[in-house]
Amino acid sequence: MSKLVNPVTLEEVNENLLKRLNELIDSAGPEEILSISDSVAKLNASRKSNDQFARPETAEERTEREQREMFGAVLNGEEV
């Protein structure tokens, strides 16, 4: 399988979906609005309970996380 050059990011996909969703909402009838709202609620619930869609951590966030983990290990008496 070939490697993608400049692959689309999840952020870009979400941005495009949000634009399209907004267009759909503008022209949707009452039943369609209920269906769209239900789908958005399910998506939001899924994203809250699943960190797979979290944005990538920055170098600074990674350093902070690693330091917290290291200090936690030291406090628990583990060898670092």
Secondary structure, DSSP 8 states (H G I E B T S, - for coil): ----SS---HHHHHHHHHHHHHHHHHH--HHHHHHHHHHHHHHHHHHHH-GGGS----HHHHHHHHHHHHHHHHHTT---
